[in-house]
Amino acid sequence: MERLATLYIDKESHKFSAAHYTIFSASERERLHGHNYSVSAMIVAPMGENGFAADYNVYKRRIKALCDELDEYMVLPAHSPYQTVEEDGDHYRVSFNGEEMRFLSCDTLLLPISNATVEEFAHYLLGRMLEASAGEAIAEIQLCVASGPGQKGCASWSMMEDAIA
Ligand SMILES: Nc1nc2c(c(=O)[nH]1)N=C([C@H](O)[C@H](O)COP(=O)(O)OP(=O)(O)OP(=O)(O)O)CN2
């Protein structure tokens, strides 16, 4: 039977600061505010013959690069069922519940997510990690995003479930 190992990557440097608001319903949202988000990962991979599963430095570099991409931006969800986002010159014009908000495009990331929540960030980053890890011998990945100590959302991928689907 194949031996698997689980690697945990939870580095203090794996963080990004972002501004956002969570949308709760068609008429309810948070005020604009920011968090220092932190990103951690669990990777399950087969043990190699020399007692080495996957080089965690490879995954550390990928997580750091993803954090740097998101760092110091206003994050807007492109796929919210409750708000629309339009490009308007050098701004994004956002309409929510009769309100109009404008954000400088150069300060803003429009991400392919439905809400700026920790769980949506986790799914987005997991997708990016899977793209970057295509073809590598990995059995499972879990990616977690915390908006502060004690509160995080995670997204998981498993080779077994992928094979069944
Ligand atoms: N399922 C989710 N629920 C909420 C999320 C989320 O990402 N997923 N996010 C928020 C808020 O944006 C915020 O992140 C949490 O706000 P809150 O816990 O009220 O405030 P703090 O982060 O300052 O935490 P304290 O416990 O008050 O210190 C809400 N819900």
The ligand as an SDF file (V2000), in Angstrom:
LIG
                    3D

 30 31  0  0  0  0  0  0  0  0999 V2000
  -18.6800   32.8870    6.5390 N   0  0  0  0  0  0  0  0  0  0  0  0
  -18.1430   34.1280    6.7060 C   0  0  0  0  0  0  0  0  0  0  0  0
  -18.7150   34.9830    7.5380 N   0  0  0  0  0  0  0  0  0  0  0  0
  -18.1720   36.2160    7.6920 C   0  0  0  0  0  0  0  0  0  0  0  0
  -17.0210   36.5850    6.9890 C   0  0  0  0  0  0  0  0  0  0  0  0
  -16.4390   35.6450    6.1070 C   0  0  0  0  0  0  0  0  0  0  0  0
  -15.4160   35.9040    5.4440 O   0  0  0  0  0  0  0  0  0  0  0  0
  -17.0370   34.4320    5.9870 N   0  0  0  0  0  0  0  0  0  0  0  0
  -16.4840   37.8170    7.1750 N   0  0  0  0  0  0  0  0  0  0  0  0
  -16.9960   38.6880    7.9970 C   0  0  0  0  0  0  0  0  0  0  0  0
  -16.3460   40.0100    8.2030 C   0  0  0  0  0  0  0  0  0  0  0  0
  -15.8950   40.5520    6.9900 O   0  0  0  0  0  0  0  0  0  0  0  0
  -15.1360   39.9580    9.1140 C   0  0  0  0  0  0  0  0  0  0  0  0
  -14.1340   39.2570    8.4670 O   0  0  0  0  0  0  0  0  0  0  0  0
  -15.3790   39.4050   10.4330 C   0  0  0  0  0  0  0  0  0  0  0  0
  -15.9080   40.3820   11.1650 O   0  0  0  0  0  0  0  0  0  0  0  0
  -15.9540   40.2590   12.7340 P   0  0  0  0  0  0  0  0  0  0  0  0
  -15.7440   38.8630   13.1590 O   0  0  0  0  0  0  0  0  0  0  0  0
  -17.2020   40.8970   13.1460 O   0  0  0  0  0  0  0  0  0  0  0  0
  -14.7860   41.1900   13.1670 O   0  0  0  0  0  0  0  0  0  0  0  0
  -13.2770   40.8860   13.4730 P   0  0  0  0  0  0  0  0  0  0  0  0
  -12.6020   40.2780   12.2920 O   0  0  0  0  0  0  0  0  0  0  0  0
  -12.6940   42.1580   13.9330 O   0  0  0  0  0  0  0  0  0  0  0  0
  -13.2880   39.8320   14.6250 O   0  0  0  0  0  0  0  0  0  0  0  0
  -13.5350   40.0380   16.2270 P   0  0  0  0  0  0  0  0  0  0  0  0
  -13.9210   38.6610   16.6890 O   0  0  0  0  0  0  0  0  0  0  0  0
  -14.6160   41.0360   16.3870 O   0  0  0  0  0  0  0  0  0  0  0  0
  -12.2100   40.4790   16.7690 O   0  0  0  0  0  0  0  0  0  0  0  0
  -18.2020   38.4030    8.7700 C   0  0  0  0  0  0  0  0  0  0  0  0
  -18.7510   37.1000    8.5390 N   0  0  0  0  0  0  0  0  0  0  0  0
  1  2  1  0
  2  3  2  0
  2  8  1  0
  3  4  1  0
  4  5  2  0
  4 30  1  0
  5  6  1  0
  5  9  1  0
  6  7  2  0
  6  8  1  0
  9 10  2  0
 10 11  1  0
 10 29  1  0
 11 12  1  0
 11 13  1  0
 13 14  1  0
 13 15  1  0
 15 16  1  0
 16 17  1  0
 17 18  2  0
 17 19  1  0
 17 20  1  0
 20 21  1  0
 21 22  2  0
 21 23  1  0
 21 24  1  0
 24 25  1  0
 25 26  2  0
 25 27  1  0
 25 28  1  0
 29 30  1  0
M  END
$$$$
